[in-house]
Structure formats: C-alpha cells, structure tokens
Amino acid sequence: MMFDQILGLPAHPLIIHAAVILIPLLAVGSVVYGAVPRVRPSIGWAVVLLAIAAPAAAFAAKESGEAFFDGMFAGGLPEGALGARITEHQSYANPLLLSAVGLGVSSLLLVYSARKLGRITTVVLTVVTVLLALAAGFYVLRAGHTGATAVWAR
C-alpha cells in the first residue's frame, strides 16, 4: 500500500504532522491575506503553495490512517474505550479533508480575486475563507486531540 509505511515505520504517525502544521498555516495565511491588503504582495505565493499542500497533507493523513487501522486491526474495531476513541478519531477524517479542500479552493480564489477581480468579490471570498479557516482549524484540532487520546489515554 502507498500510505502504509515509510522506511519500515507506520506512515500515519509521520504524515499527520504535515497536516497538523500545513492546515493551520494555510488558515492563518489566507485569513491574513484577505484581511490585510498591504501584505498580499508578500504572502500571496505562500498562500498559493499552502492551498495546494495543506489539502494534499489532509488527504495523505486520511489515507495513511485507513492503512494504519487496517494493519493494526484487521480483525475489526477493538471493543471498549479504545474502540470508542478510535471511532471518534475516525469521525473527523472526512470533515477535516473536506474543510481543508474547501479552504484550499477558497484561498486560491481569494488570491486570484485580489489580483484580477473587484473589491466586493474579494471581500466575499475573504468572509468565506475565514469561515472555512475556522472549520479546518476546528477539525484539525479535534482530529489531533482525539488521535492523541486514542494512543495515549489509559
């Protein structure tokens, strides 16, 4: 499997760090880009790169999580508290991916709008981007917290 291992180690614990870093960076960068016009020339390139990399990291985290689960629990979900913690953690995968993709798309549109379209379109896209940044930030925090809890809680 492509997302199963990296150099013999489970890929998921390694890959998630990219999502945990890149998604909040995109959230902050795109909100600043939309809200502070004077910094746009300085950070536009970073917002564009993050708008591509952050959703890709979210996708890789989700796919590696599924591969990790299949490798660890081929017989099915464990019973009890561990199973409940894993189920909760898994429940954030799709919302996180969708919010990261939405944020990436809105960020790219925002950069394009600020350069080529009018002020009204840019303001509307800034509001949409702020909302998606909040959603992506929420889901990355919840996914990260529940994943850590699944691993480290006793």
N, CA, C and O atoms as a GROMACS GRO file, in nm:
protein
  616
    1MET      N    1   0.083  -0.119   0.000
    1MET     CA    2   0.000   0.000   0.000
    1MET      C    3   0.087   0.125   0.000
    1MET      O    4   0.195   0.127   0.059
    2MET      N    5   0.040   0.227  -0.065
    2MET     CA    6   0.116   0.350  -0.077
    2MET      C    7   0.127   0.426   0.055
    2MET      O    8   0.231   0.486   0.082
    3PHE      N    9   0.023   0.425   0.137
    3PHE     CA   10   0.021   0.503   0.260
    3PHE      C   11   0.044   0.418   0.383
    3PHE      O   12   0.014   0.461   0.494
    4ASP      N   13   0.096   0.299   0.366
    4ASP     CA   14   0.112   0.206   0.476
    4ASP      C   15   0.235   0.233   0.561
    4ASP      O   16   0.225   0.245   0.683
    5GLN      N   17   0.352   0.242   0.498
    5GLN     CA   18   0.477   0.257   0.572
    5GLN      C   19   0.571   0.354   0.503
    5GLN      O   20   0.565   0.376   0.382
    6ILE      N   21   0.658   0.413   0.587
    6ILE     CA   22   0.769   0.496   0.538
    6ILE      C   23   0.894   0.443   0.605
    6ILE      O   24   0.908   0.452   0.728
    7LEU      N   25   0.984   0.388   0.527
    7LEU     CA   26   1.109   0.331   0.580
    7LEU      C   27   1.084   0.231   0.692
    7LEU      O   28   1.156   0.228   0.792
    8GLY      N   29   0.981   0.150   0.675
    8GLY     CA   30   0.950   0.046   0.772
    8GLY      C   31   0.869   0.091   0.891
    8GLY      O   32   0.833   0.009   0.976
    9LEU      N   33   0.840   0.219   0.901
    9LEU     CA   34   0.759   0.271   1.012
    9LEU      C   35   0.617   0.297   0.964
    9LEU      O   36   0.596   0.325   0.846
   10PRO      N   37   0.519   0.288   1.054
   10PRO     CA   38   0.382   0.321   1.012
   10PRO      C   39   0.378   0.465   0.960
   10PRO      O   40   0.430   0.556   1.025
   11ALA      N   41   0.318   0.485   0.847
   11ALA     CA   42   0.318   0.616   0.782
   11ALA      C   43   0.231   0.718   0.854
   11ALA      O   44   0.265   0.836   0.859
   12HIS      N   45   0.119   0.674   0.911
   12HIS     CA   46   0.023   0.769   0.967
   12HIS      C   47   0.082   0.860   1.074
   12HIS      O   48   0.064   0.982   1.066
   13PRO      N   49   0.152   0.807   1.174
   13PRO     CA   50   0.208   0.898   1.275
   13PRO      C   51   0.310   0.996   1.218
   13PRO      O   52   0.335   1.101   1.278
   14LEU      N   53   0.370   0.964   1.106
   14LEU     CA   54   0.466   1.054   1.043
   14LEU      C   55   0.395   1.158   0.956
   14LEU      O   56   0.429   1.276   0.959
   15ILE      N   57   0.296   1.114   0.879
   15ILE     CA   58   0.227   1.201   0.783
   15ILE      C   59   0.139   1.304   0.852
   15ILE      O   60   0.126   1.417   0.805
   16ILE      N   61   0.078   1.267   0.963
   16ILE     CA   62  -0.016   1.360   1.028
   16ILE      C   63   0.050   1.491   1.066
   16ILE      O   64  -0.016   1.595   1.072
   17HIS      N   65   0.180   1.488   1.091
   17HIS     CA   66   0.248   1.611   1.130
   17HIS      C   67   0.246   1.715   1.018
   17HIS      O   68   0.243   1.835   1.045
   18ALA      N   69   0.248   1.671   0.896
   18ALA     CA   70   0.238   1.765   0.784
   18ALA      C   71   0.102   1.834   0.786
   18ALA      O   72   0.094   1.956   0.768
   19ALA      N   73  -0.005   1.758   0.806
   19ALA     CA   74  -0.139   1.816   0.811
   19ALA      C   75  -0.154   1.909   0.931
   19ALA      O   76  -0.214   2.016   0.920
   20VAL      N   77  -0.101   1.869   1.044
   20VAL     CA   78  -0.112   1.948   1.167
   20VAL      C   79  -0.039   2.082   1.153
   20VAL      O   80  -0.076   2.180   1.219
   21ILE      N   81   0.063   2.087   1.071
   21ILE     CA   82   0.137   2.212   1.050
   21ILE      C   83   0.079   2.292   0.934
   21ILE      O   84   0.057   2.413   0.946
   22LEU      N   85   0.055   2.226   0.822
   22LEU     CA   86   0.019   2.298   0.700
   22LEU      C   87  -0.123   2.355   0.702
   22LEU      O   88  -0.146   2.464   0.651
   23ILE      N   89  -0.218   2.283   0.760
   23ILE     CA   90  -0.356   2.332   0.761
   23ILE      C   91  -0.370   2.459   0.845
   23ILE      O   92  -0.428   2.556   0.796
   24PRO      N   93  -0.318   2.464   0.968
   24PRO     CA   94  -0.324   2.591   1.042
   24PRO      C   95  -0.245   2.703   0.974
   24PRO      O   96  -0.288   2.819   0.978
   25LEU      N   97  -0.132   2.672   0.912
   25LEU     CA   98  -0.058   2.775   0.840
   25LEU      C   99  -0.142   2.832   0.726
   25LEU      O  100  -0.143   2.954   0.704
   26LEU      N  101  -0.211   2.745   0.653
   26LEU     CA  102  -0.299   2.792   0.546
   26LEU      C  103  -0.412   2.876   0.604
   26LEU      O  104  -0.445   2.982   0.550
   27ALA      N  105  -0.471   2.831   0.715
   27ALA     CA  106  -0.581   2.905   0.777
   27ALA      C  107  -0.537   3.046   0.814
   27ALA      O  108  -0.603   3.144   0.779
   28VAL      N  109  -0.427   3.057   0.883
   28VAL     CA  110  -0.377   3.188   0.926
   28VAL      C  111  -0.333   3.271   0.804
   28VAL      O  112  -0.369   3.388   0.792
   29GLY      N  113  -0.257   3.210   0.716
   29GLY     CA  114  -0.207   3.284   0.600
   29GLY      C  115  -0.317   3.337   0.511
   29GLY      O  116  -0.310   3.451   0.465
   30SER      N  117  -0.418   3.256   0.486
   30SER     CA  118  -0.525   3.300   0.397
   30SER      C  119  -0.613   3.407   0.462
   30SER      O  120  -0.660   3.498   0.394
   31VAL      N  121  -0.634   3.396   0.593
   31VAL     CA  122  -0.711   3.500   0.662
   31VAL      C  123  -0.634   3.632   0.662
   31VAL      O  124  -0.692   3.738   0.637
   32VAL      N  125  -0.506   3.626   0.691
   32VAL     CA  126  -0.423   3.748   0.687
   32VAL      C  127  -0.421   3.805   0.546
   32VAL      O  128  -0.432   3.926   0.527
   33TYR      N  129  -0.408   3.719   0.447
   33TYR     CA  130  -0.407   3.764   0.307
   33TYR      C  131  -0.536   3.840   0.275
   33TYR      O  132  -0.533   3.946   0.213
   34GLY      N  133  -0.649   3.785   0.318
   34GLY     CA  134  -0.776   3.850   0.289
   34GLY      C  135  -0.800   3.976   0.370
   34GLY      O  136  -0.856   4.073   0.319
   35ALA      N  137  -0.758   3.976   0.495
   35ALA     CA  138  -0.792   4.086   0.586
   35ALA      C  139  -0.692   4.201   0.584
   35ALA      O  140  -0.726   4.313   0.622
   36VAL      N  141  -0.570   4.176   0.541
   36VAL     CA  142  -0.465   4.279   0.545
   36VAL      C  143  -0.410   4.299   0.403
   36VAL      O  144  -0.310   4.238   0.365
   37PRO      N  145  -0.475   4.385   0.325
   37PRO     CA  146  -0.434   4.401   0.184
   37PRO      C  147  -0.288   4.439   0.164
   37PRO      O  148  -0.230   4.400   0.062
   38ARG      N  149  -0.227   4.512   0.255
   38ARG     CA  150  -0.089   4.557   0.233
   38ARG      C  151   0.012   4.442   0.234
   38ARG      O  152   0.123   4.458   0.183
   39VAL      N  153  -0.023   4.326   0.293
   39VAL     CA  154   0.071   4.214   0.297
   39VAL      C  155   0.052   4.118   0.179
   39VAL      O  156   0.130   4.025   0.162
   40ARG      N  157  -0.049   4.140   0.102
   40ARG     CA  158  -0.080   4.049  -0.009
   40ARG      C  159   0.038   4.024  -0.103
   40ARG      O  160   0.064   3.909  -0.138
   41PRO      N  161   0.110   4.127  -0.144
   41PRO     CA  162   0.223   4.100  -0.234
   41PRO      C  163   0.332   4.014  -0.170
   41PRO      O  164   0.403   3.942  -0.240
   42SER      N  165   0.344   4.022  -0.040
   42SER     CA  166   0.450   3.947   0.030
   42SER      C  167   0.414   3.801   0.054
   42SER      O  168   0.502   3.715   0.052
   43ILE      N  169   0.286   3.772   0.078
   43ILE     CA  170   0.250   3.636   0.120
   43ILE      C  171   0.163   3.561   0.019
   43ILE      O  172   0.126   3.446   0.043
   44GLY      N  173   0.131   3.624  -0.091
   44GLY     CA  174   0.046   3.557  -0.190
   44GLY      C  175   0.102   3.424  -0.236
   44GLY      O  176   0.029   3.326  -0.246
   45TRP      N  177   0.231   3.420  -0.264
   45TRP     CA  178   0.295   3.296  -0.310
   45TRP      C  179   0.285   3.187  -0.203
   45TRP      O  180   0.264   3.070  -0.237
   46ALA      N  181   0.299   3.224  -0.075
   46ALA     CA  182   0.290   3.125   0.033
   46ALA      C  183   0.148   3.070   0.046
   46ALA      O  184   0.129   2.951   0.068
   47VAL      N  185   0.050   3.158   0.031
   47VAL     CA  186  -0.089   3.114   0.038
   47VAL      C  187  -0.120   3.016  -0.075
   47VAL      O  188  -0.188   2.916  -0.054
   48VAL      N  189  -0.070   3.045  -0.194
   48VAL     CA  190  -0.094   2.955  -0.308
   48VAL      C  191  -0.030   2.818  -0.283
   48VAL      O  192  -0.093   2.715  -0.304
   49LEU      N  193   0.094   2.818  -0.238
   49LEU     CA  194   0.162   2.690  -0.210
   49LEU      C  195   0.091   2.612  -0.099
   49LEU      O  196   0.072   2.491  -0.110
   50LEU      N  197   0.053   2.681   0.007
   50LEU     CA  198  -0.017   2.614   0.118
   50LEU      C  199  -0.155   2.566   0.074
   50LEU      O  200  -0.203   2.464   0.123
   51ALA      N  201  -0.220   2.639  -0.016
   51ALA     CA  202  -0.353   2.599  -0.064
   51ALA      C  203  -0.348   2.467  -0.140
   51ALA      O  204  -0.448   2.397  -0.150
   52ILE      N  205  -0.232   2.434  -0.192
   52ILE     CA  206  -0.213   2.306  -0.259
   52ILE      C  207  -0.162   2.200  -0.162
   52ILE      O  208  -0.211   2.087  -0.162
   53ALA      N  209  -0.066   2.236  -0.079
   53ALA     CA  210  -0.001   2.140   0.010
   53ALA      C  211  -0.090   2.097   0.128
   53ALA      O  212  -0.089   1.979   0.165
   54ALA      N  213  -0.166   2.187   0.186
   54ALA     CA  214  -0.246   2.152   0.304
   54ALA      C  215  -0.355   2.048   0.273
   54ALA      O  216  -0.366   1.950   0.346
   55PRO      N  217  -0.435   2.066   0.168
   55PRO     CA  218  -0.531   1.961   0.135
   55PRO      C  219  -0.464   1.828   0.099
   55PRO      O  220  -0.516   1.721   0.131
   56ALA      N  221  -0.349   1.836   0.031
   56ALA     CA  222  -0.276   1.712  -0.001
   56ALA      C  223  -0.231   1.642   0.127
   56ALA      O  224  -0.238   1.519   0.136
   57ALA      N  225  -0.187   1.718   0.225
   57ALA     CA  226  -0.147   1.660   0.354
   57ALA      C  227  -0.266   1.598   0.426
   57ALA      O  228  -0.254   1.492   0.488
   58ALA      N  229  -0.382   1.666   0.419
   58ALA     CA  230  -0.503   1.611   0.481
   58ALA      C  231  -0.542   1.480   0.414
   58ALA      O  232  -0.580   1.384   0.482
   59PHE      N  233  -0.533   1.475   0.282
   59PHE     CA  234  -0.565   1.352   0.210
   59PHE      C  235  -0.469   1.240   0.249
   59PHE      O  236  -0.511   1.127   0.274
   60ALA      N  237  -0.340   1.271   0.254
   60ALA     CA  238  -0.241   1.170   0.290
   60ALA      C  239  -0.262   1.122   0.433
   60ALA      O  240  -0.246   1.003   0.462
   61ALA      N  241  -0.298   1.212   0.523
   61ALA     CA  242  -0.324   1.173   0.662
   61ALA      C  243  -0.444   1.078   0.670
   61ALA      O  244  -0.440   0.978   0.741
   62LYS      N  245  -0.550   1.110   0.596
   62LYS     CA  246  -0.669   1.024   0.596
   62LYS      C  247  -0.637   0.886   0.538
   62LYS      O  248  -0.673   0.784   0.597
   63GLU      N  249  -0.570   0.884   0.424
   63GLU     CA  250  -0.538   0.756   0.361
   63GLU      C  251  -0.441   0.673   0.447
   63GLU      O  252  -0.457   0.552   0.458
   64SER      N  253  -0.344   0.738   0.506
   64SER     CA  254  -0.249   0.664   0.590
   64SER      C  255  -0.316   0.616   0.718
   64SER      O  256  -0.280   0.512   0.772
   65GLY      N  257  -0.414   0.692   0.766
   65GLY     CA  258  -0.491   0.648   0.884
   65GLY      C  259  -0.571   0.523   0.854
   65GLY      O  260  -0.578   0.432   0.938
   66GLU      N  261  -0.631   0.518   0.736
   66GLU     CA  262  -0.706   0.398   0.698
   66GLU      C  263  -0.612   0.279   0.684
   66GLU      O  264  -0.645   0.168   0.727
   67ALA      N  265  -0.495   0.300   0.624
   67ALA     CA  266  -0.398   0.192   0.611
   67ALA      C  267  -0.346   0.147   0.747
   67ALA      O  268  -0.327   0.028   0.771
   68PHE      N  269  -0.323   0.242   0.836
   68PHE     CA  270  -0.277   0.211   0.971
   68PHE      C  271  -0.381   0.129   1.046
   68PHE      O  272  -0.348   0.030   1.112
   69PHE      N  273  -0.507   0.170   1.037
   69PHE     CA  274  -0.615   0.097   1.102
   69PHE      C  275  -0.624  -0.046   1.047
   69PHE      O  276  -0.635  -0.141   1.125
   70ASP      N  277  -0.620  -0.060   0.915
   70ASP     CA  278  -0.628  -0.193   0.854
   70ASP      C  279  -0.512  -0.282   0.898
   70ASP      O  280  -0.529  -0.402   0.919
   71GLY      N  281  -0.395  -0.223   0.912
   71GLY     CA  282  -0.279  -0.300   0.955
   71GLY      C  283  -0.284  -0.339   1.102
   71GLY      O  284  -0.240  -0.447   1.140
   72MET      N  285  -0.338  -0.252   1.184
   72MET     CA  286  -0.342  -0.276   1.328
   72MET      C  287  -0.462  -0.360   1.370
   72MET      O  288  -0.452  -0.443   1.461
   73PHE      N  289  -0.574  -0.338   1.304
   73PHE     CA  290  -0.699  -0.400   1.348
   73PHE      C  291  -0.768  -0.474   1.235
   73PHE      O  292  -0.884  -0.447   1.204
   74ALA      N  293  -0.696  -0.566   1.174
   74ALA     CA  294  -0.751  -0.643   1.061
   74ALA      C  295  -0.874  -0.722   1.102
   74ALA      O  296  -0.962  -0.748   1.020
   75GLY      N  297  -0.881  -0.759   1.228
   75GLY     CA  298  -0.996  -0.836   1.278
   75GLY      C  299  -1.116  -0.750   1.312
   75GLY      O  300  -1.220  -0.803   1.350
   76GLY      N  301  -1.103  -0.620   1.299
   76GLY     CA  302  -1.214  -0.531   1.330
   76GLY      C  303  -1.180  -0.437   1.444
   76GLY      O  304  -1.075  -0.449   1.507
   77LEU      N  305  -1.268  -0.347   1.468
   77LEU     CA  306  -1.251  -0.245   1.570
   77LEU      C  307  -1.244  -0.309   1.709
   77LEU      O  308  -1.327  -0.394   1.741
   78PRO      N  309  -1.148  -0.269   1.792
   78PRO     CA  310  -1.143  -0.323   1.927
   78PRO      C  311  -1.265  -0.278   2.008
   78PRO      O  312  -1.323  -0.173   1.982
   79GLU      N  313  -1.300  -0.358   2.105
   79GLU     CA  314  -1.416  -0.324   2.189
   79GLU      C  315  -1.372  -0.230   2.301
   79GLU      O  316  -1.253  -0.214   2.329
   80GLY      N  317  -1.470  -0.170   2.362
   80GLY     CA  318  -1.444  -0.089   2.479
   80GLY      C  319  -1.400   0.052   2.448
   80GLY      O  320  -1.429   0.107   2.342
   81ALA      N  321  -1.328   0.110   2.546
   81ALA     CA  322  -1.289   0.250   2.537
   81ALA      C  323  -1.198   0.277   2.418
   81ALA      O  324  -1.213   0.380   2.352
   82LEU      N  325  -1.104   0.188   2.389
   82LEU     CA  326  -1.015   0.209   2.276
   82LEU      C  327  -1.093   0.216   2.146
   82LEU      O  328  -1.068   0.303   2.062
   83GLY      N  329  -1.186   0.125   2.128
   83GLY     CA  330  -1.269   0.126   2.007
   83GLY      C  331  -1.348   0.255   1.994
   83GLY      O  332  -1.362   0.310   1.884
   84ALA      N  333  -1.401   0.303   2.105
   84ALA     CA  334  -1.478   0.428   2.103
   84ALA      C  335  -1.388   0.546   2.069
   84ALA      O  336  -1.429   0.635   1.994
   85ARG      N  337  -1.267   0.548   2.123
   85ARG     CA  338  -1.174   0.658   2.093
   85ARG      C  339  -1.132   0.656   1.946
   85ARG      O  340  -1.123   0.760   1.882
   86ILE      N  341  -1.108   0.536   1.893
   86ILE     CA  342  -1.071   0.525   1.751
   86ILE      C  343  -1.186   0.570   1.662
   86ILE      O  344  -1.165   0.641   1.564
   87THR      N  345  -1.307   0.528   1.696
   87THR     CA  346  -1.425   0.567   1.618
   87THR      C  347  -1.443   0.719   1.618
   87THR      O  348  -1.472   0.778   1.514
   88GLU      N  349  -1.425   0.781   1.734
   88GLU     CA  350  -1.437   0.927   1.740
   88GLU      C  351  -1.329   0.992   1.653
   88GLU      O  352  -1.358   1.085   1.578
   89HIS      N  353  -1.206   0.944   1.665
   89HIS     CA  354  -1.097   0.999   1.584
   89HIS      C  355  -1.126   0.984   1.435
   89HIS      O  356  -1.108   1.080   1.360
   90GLN      N  357  -1.171   0.868   1.393
   90GLN     CA  358  -1.202   0.845   1.252
   90GLN      C  359  -1.314   0.936   1.203
   90GLN      O  360  -1.319   0.972   1.085
   91SER      N  361  -1.405   0.974   1.293
   91SER     CA  362  -1.520   1.056   1.252
   91SER      C  363  -1.479   1.195   1.205
   91SER      O  364  -1.557   1.264   1.140
   92TYR      N  365  -1.358   1.238   1.237
   92TYR     CA  366  -1.312   1.370   1.194
   92TYR      C  367  -1.237   1.367   1.062
   92TYR      O  368  -1.205   1.473   1.008
   93ALA      N  369  -1.207   1.251   1.008
   93ALA     CA  370  -1.126   1.242   0.886
   93ALA      C  371  -1.192   1.310   0.767
   93ALA      O  372  -1.130   1.396   0.703
   94ASN      N  373  -1.314   1.274   0.736
   94ASN     CA  374  -1.379   1.334   0.619
   94ASN      C  375  -1.408   1.483   0.637
   94ASN      O  376  -1.381   1.560   0.546
   95PRO      N  377  -1.463   1.526   0.753
   95PRO     CA  378  -1.483   1.671   0.768
   95PRO      C  379  -1.352   1.750   0.759
   95PRO      O  380  -1.350   1.860   0.704
   96LEU      N  381  -1.244   1.695   0.813
   96LEU     CA  382  -1.116   1.764   0.804
   96LEU      C  383  -1.070   1.774   0.659
   96LEU      O  384  -1.027   1.880   0.613
   97LEU      N  385  -1.078   1.664   0.587
   97LEU     CA  386  -1.037   1.666   0.447
   97LEU      C  387  -1.122   1.764   0.366
   97LEU      O  388  -1.068   1.843   0.289
   98LEU      N  389  -1.252   1.759   0.384
   98LEU     CA  390  -1.341   1.848   0.308
   98LEU      C  391  -1.319   1.995   0.342
   98LEU      O  392  -1.319   2.080   0.254
   99SER      N  393  -1.300   2.024   0.471
   99SER     CA  394  -1.276   2.164   0.509
   99SER      C  395  -1.140   2.211   0.459
   99SER      O  396  -1.126   2.328   0.421
  100ALA      N  397  -1.039   2.124   0.458
  100ALA     CA  398  -0.907   2.161   0.406
  100ALA      C  399  -0.913   2.186   0.255
  100ALA      O  400  -0.853   2.280   0.205
  101VAL      N  401  -0.985   2.101   0.184
  101VAL     CA  402  -1.001   2.121   0.039
  101VAL      C  403  -1.078   2.251   0.012
  101VAL      O  404  -1.040   2.330  -0.074
  102GLY      N  405  -1.186   2.271   0.087
  102GLY     CA  406  -1.263   2.395   0.071
  102GLY      C  407  -1.179   2.518   0.099
  102GLY      O  408  -1.186   2.616   0.026
  103LEU      N  409  -1.100   2.512   0.206
  103LEU     CA  410  -1.013   2.624   0.239
  103LEU      C  411  -0.908   2.645   0.130
  103LEU      O  412  -0.878   2.759   0.095
  104GLY      N  413  -0.853   2.537   0.077
  104GLY     CA  414  -0.756   2.549  -0.030
  104GLY      C  415  -0.816   2.616  -0.153
  104GLY      O  416  -0.755   2.705  -0.212
  105VAL      N  417  -0.935   2.573  -0.191
  105VAL     CA  418  -1.001   2.631  -0.309
  105VAL      C  419  -1.035   2.777  -0.285
  105VAL      O  420  -1.010   2.863  -0.370
  106SER      N  421  -1.092   2.806  -0.168
  106SER     CA  422  -1.129   2.946  -0.140
  106SER      C  423  -1.005   3.035  -0.133
  106SER      O  424  -1.011   3.151  -0.173
  107SER      N  425  -0.895   2.982  -0.082
  107SER     CA  426  -0.771   3.060  -0.075
  107SER      C  427  -0.717   3.091  -0.215
  107SER      O  428  -0.674   3.202  -0.242
  108LEU      N  429  -0.720   2.992  -0.302
  108LEU     CA  430  -0.676   3.015  -0.439
  108LEU      C  431  -0.765   3.118  -0.510
  108LEU      O  432  -0.717   3.206  -0.581
  109LEU      N  433  -0.896   3.105  -0.489
  109LEU     CA  434  -0.988   3.202  -0.548
  109LEU      C  435  -0.966   3.341  -0.489
  109LEU      O  436  -0.978   3.441  -0.560
  110LEU      N  437  -0.936   3.347  -0.361
  110LEU     CA  438  -0.910   3.475  -0.296
  110LEU      C  439  -0.788   3.544  -0.356
  110LEU      O  440  -0.791   3.664  -0.384
  111VAL      N  441  -0.681   3.469  -0.374
  111VAL     CA  442  -0.560   3.527  -0.433
  111VAL      C  443  -0.590   3.575  -0.575
  111VAL      O  444  -0.548   3.684  -0.614
  112TYR      N  445  -0.660   3.495  -0.652
  112TYR     CA  446  -0.696   3.534  -0.787
  112TYR      C  447  -0.784   3.659  -0.786
  112TYR      O  448  -0.762   3.752  -0.863
  113SER      N  449  -0.884   3.659  -0.697
  113SER     CA  450  -0.977   3.771  -0.689
  113SER      C  451  -0.906   3.901  -0.653
  113SER      O  452  -0.934   4.005  -0.711
  114ALA      N  453  -0.814   3.894  -0.556
  114ALA     CA  454  -0.744   4.014  -0.513
  114ALA      C  455  -0.658   4.073  -0.625
  114ALA      O  456  -0.630   4.193  -0.626
  115ARG      N  457  -0.617   3.989  -0.718
  115ARG     CA  458  -0.532   4.037  -0.828
  115ARG      C  459  -0.612   4.075  -0.952
  115ARG      O  460  -0.573   4.166  -1.025
  116LYS      N  461  -0.722   4.005  -0.977
  116LYS     CA  462  -0.791   4.021  -1.106
  116LYS      C  463  -0.935   4.072  -1.096
  116LYS      O  464  -0.986   4.130  -1.192
  117LEU      N  465  -1.001   4.051  -0.983
  117LEU     CA  466  -1.142   4.085  -0.972
  117LEU      C  467  -1.159   4.205  -0.880
  117LEU      O  468  -1.060   4.264  -0.835
  118GLY      N  469  -1.280   4.240  -0.853
  118GLY     CA  470  -1.307   4.360  -0.774
  118GLY      C  471  -1.305   4.340  -0.624
  118GLY      O  472  -1.291   4.229  -0.573
  119ARG      N  473  -1.319   4.452  -0.556
  119ARG     CA  474  -1.317   4.454  -0.410
  119ARG      C  475  -1.431   4.374  -0.349
  119ARG      O  476  -1.410   4.303  -0.250
  120ILE      N  477  -1.549   4.384  -0.404
  120ILE     CA  478  -1.665   4.314  -0.346
  120ILE      C  479  -1.643   4.163  -0.351
  120ILE      O  480  -1.668   4.094  -0.252
  121THR      N  481  -1.598   4.112  -0.463
  121THR     CA  482  -1.570   3.969  -0.474
  121THR      C  483  -1.463   3.927  -0.374
  121THR      O  484  -1.473   3.820  -0.313
  122THR      N  485  -1.361   4.009  -0.358
  122THR     CA  486  -1.253   3.977  -0.265
  122THR      C  487  -1.303   3.978  -0.121
  122THR      O  488  -1.263   3.892  -0.042
  123VAL      N  489  -1.390   4.072  -0.086
  123VAL     CA  490  -1.447   4.076   0.050
  123VAL      C  491  -1.532   3.952   0.075
  123VAL      O  492  -1.522   3.890   0.181
  124VAL      N  493  -1.615   3.915  -0.022
  124VAL     CA  494  -1.699   3.795  -0.006
  124VAL      C  495  -1.611   3.671   0.009
  124VAL      O  496  -1.637   3.587   0.096
  125LEU      N  497  -1.510   3.659  -0.072
  125LEU     CA  498  -1.420   3.543  -0.063
  125LEU      C  499  -1.340   3.544   0.068
  125LEU      O  500  -1.308   3.438   0.121
  126THR      N  501  -1.308   3.663   0.119
  126THR     CA  502  -1.241   3.670   0.248
  126THR      C  503  -1.332   3.615   0.358
  126THR      O  504  -1.285   3.540   0.443
  127VAL      N  505  -1.458   3.651   0.356
  127VAL     CA  506  -1.553   3.601   0.457
  127VAL      C  507  -1.566   3.449   0.446
  127VAL      O  508  -1.561   3.379   0.547
  128VAL      N  509  -1.580   3.398   0.326
  128VAL     CA  510  -1.589   3.253   0.305
  128VAL      C  511  -1.462   3.186   0.354
  128VAL      O  512  -1.468   3.081   0.419
  129THR      N  513  -1.347   3.244   0.323
  129THR     CA  514  -1.219   3.188   0.364
  129THR      C  515  -1.204   3.186   0.515
  129THR      O  516  -1.154   3.089   0.572
  130VAL      N  517  -1.246   3.292   0.582
  130VAL     CA  518  -1.241   3.297   0.728
  130VAL      C  519  -1.326   3.184   0.787
  130VAL      O  520  -1.282   3.115   0.879
  131LEU      N  521  -1.446   3.166   0.735
  131LEU     CA  522  -1.534   3.059   0.786
  131LEU      C  523  -1.472   2.921   0.763
  131LEU      O  524  -1.474   2.835   0.852
  132LEU      N  525  -1.417   2.900   0.645
  132LEU     CA  526  -1.352   2.771   0.617
  132LEU      C  527  -1.225   2.753   0.699
  132LEU      O  528  -1.192   2.641   0.737
  133ALA      N  529  -1.154   2.860   0.725
  133ALA     CA  530  -1.034   2.852   0.811
  133ALA      C  531  -1.073   2.811   0.952
  133ALA      O  532  -1.004   2.731   1.015
  134LEU      N  533  -1.182   2.866   1.002
  134LEU     CA  534  -1.230   2.827   1.136
  134LEU      C  535  -1.270   2.680   1.138
  134LEU      O  536  -1.239   2.608   1.233
  135ALA      N  537  -1.340   2.636   1.034
  135ALA     CA  538  -1.382   2.496   1.028
  135ALA      C  539  -1.261   2.404   1.018
  135ALA      O  540  -1.253   2.305   1.091
  136ALA      N  541  -1.168   2.434   0.931
  136ALA     CA  542  -1.049   2.349   0.916
  136ALA      C  543  -0.968   2.349   1.045
  136ALA      O  544  -0.917   2.245   1.086
  137GLY      N  545  -0.955   2.465   1.108
  137GLY     CA  546  -0.883   2.472   1.236
  137GLY      C  547  -0.950   2.388   1.343
  137GLY      O  548  -0.882   2.318   1.418
  138PHE      N  549  -1.082   2.394   1.350
  138PHE     CA  550  -1.156   2.312   1.446
  138PHE      C  551  -1.131   2.164   1.421
  138PHE      O  552  -1.099   2.089   1.514
  139TYR      N  553  -1.145   2.122   1.296
  139TYR     CA  554  -1.132   1.979   1.267
  139TYR      C  555  -0.989   1.928   1.283
  139TYR      O  556  -0.970   1.813   1.323
  140VAL      N  557  -0.889   2.009   1.253
  140VAL     CA  558  -0.752   1.963   1.273
  140VAL      C  559  -0.724   1.950   1.423
  140VAL      O  560  -0.654   1.858   1.465
  141LEU      N  561  -0.779   2.040   1.504
  141LEU     CA  562  -0.761   2.029   1.648
  141LEU      C  563  -0.834   1.906   1.704
  141LEU      O  564  -0.779   1.833   1.786
  142ARG      N  565  -0.956   1.885   1.661
  142ARG     CA  566  -1.033   1.770   1.712
  142ARG      C  567  -0.971   1.638   1.666
  142ARG      O  568  -0.958   1.545   1.745
  143ALA      N  569  -0.932   1.631   1.540
  143ALA     CA  570  -0.869   1.508   1.490
  143ALA      C  571  -0.739   1.482   1.564
  143ALA      O  572  -0.712   1.369   1.605
  144GLY      N  573  -0.659   1.584   1.582
  144GLY     CA  574  -0.532   1.568   1.653
  144GLY      C  575  -0.552   1.529   1.798
  144GLY      O  576  -0.484   1.439   1.849
  145HIS      N  577  -0.645   1.595   1.865
  145HIS     CA  578  -0.668   1.564   2.006
  145HIS      C  579  -0.723   1.422   2.024
  145HIS      O  580  -0.676   1.348   2.111
  146THR      N  581  -0.821   1.385   1.943
  146THR     CA  582  -0.878   1.251   1.959
  146THR      C  583  -0.779   1.144   1.917
  146THR      O  584  -0.782   1.034   1.972
  147GLY      N  585  -0.692   1.173   1.821
  147GLY     CA  586  -0.590   1.076   1.784
  147GLY      C  587  -0.490   1.057   1.896
  147GLY      O  588  -0.452   0.944   1.927
  148ALA      N  589  -0.447   1.167   1.957
  148ALA     CA  590  -0.355   1.157   2.070
  148ALA      C  591  -0.420   1.086   2.187
  148ALA      O  592  -0.356   1.006   2.255
  149THR      N  593  -0.548   1.114   2.211
  149THR     CA  594  -0.619   1.048   2.318
  149THR      C  595  -0.632   0.898   2.293
  149THR      O  596  -0.619   0.817   2.385
  150ALA      N  597  -0.658   0.862   2.168
  150ALA     CA  598  -0.669   0.719   2.134
  150ALA      C  599  -0.539   0.646   2.161
  150ALA      O  600  -0.540   0.530   2.204
  151VAL      N  601  -0.426   0.713   2.138
  151VAL     CA  602  -0.297   0.650   2.156
  151VAL      C  603  -0.252   0.652   2.302
  151VAL      O  604  -0.203   0.552   2.354
  152TRP      N  605  -0.270   0.766   2.367
  152TRP     CA  606  -0.206   0.784   2.497
  152TRP      C  607  -0.297   0.769   2.618
  152TRP      O  608  -0.247   0.755   2.730
  153ALA      N  609  -0.429   0.773   2.601
  153ALA     CA  610  -0.520   0.762   2.716
  153ALA      C  611  -0.519   0.619   2.770
  153ALA      O  612  -0.507   0.523   2.694
  154ARG      N  613  -0.532   0.607   2.896
  154ARG     CA  614  -0.537   0.476   2.960
  154ARG      C  615  -0.674   0.447   3.013
  154ARG      O  616  -0.697   0.341   3.070
   0.00000   0.00000   0.00000
